[in-house]
């Protein structure tokens, strides 16, 4: 009996000593888990997951209004410069048309307008931009989302010469909801006031109206599409 007690005591002492002398090169499974959690890799995974979630965000009819309502509160800039193949001009956006202002700045920051075209030009009336017949433009629209904006023509803004406004969607659209990816600029002197109440003015050209006039003077073919492509090379927030 004494021999068994002595044997058990020896085993216990060996076990305790081995636990205290745990060598650095023989990390326990539990310690390995802790070390792995403290490495950079899991942080990178979280970051990548966050980026993926952000990239997955798509605007829809259901979330667009809430999104732009909140987005408008974060904006401090109100000027956008558009550089075209015929020169540059700058627009200043109206503060009291928040959804349309926020939409235009959001699309600019997303790079949507880059490499789109002025696809409709009506002599002495308007130039209309923000569309293209190439696949990259269609792909960008699909990635950003499919949505419309409510008209907001009761803020006192009229379709004076140089005003930038938003056309209605070509979809079945009795309420004249705005097509968010396109815009038109009035070139009529002194303006095209028959548009008031039907479309939403959301800014005006403050520099480079001569470029707008030059674009309005290019020859056009069927459907008012210019025979000479006029590209928006870059849109940028000032």
Secondary structure, DSSP 4 states (H G I P E B T S, - for coil): -HHHHHHHHHHHHHHHHHHHT--TTS--HHHHHHHHHTSHHHHHHHHHHHHHHHHH--B-TTTHHHHHHHHHTT----EEEEEETTEEEEEEE-TT-HHHHHHHHHHHHTT-STTEEEEEEETTTEEEEEE-SSHHHHHHHHHHB--EE-----SS---BTTEEEEPBPSSS-TT--EETT-EEEE-SSSB-GGGBTTBEEEEEEEE-HHHHHHHHTS-B-GGG-BSS--EEEEEEE-
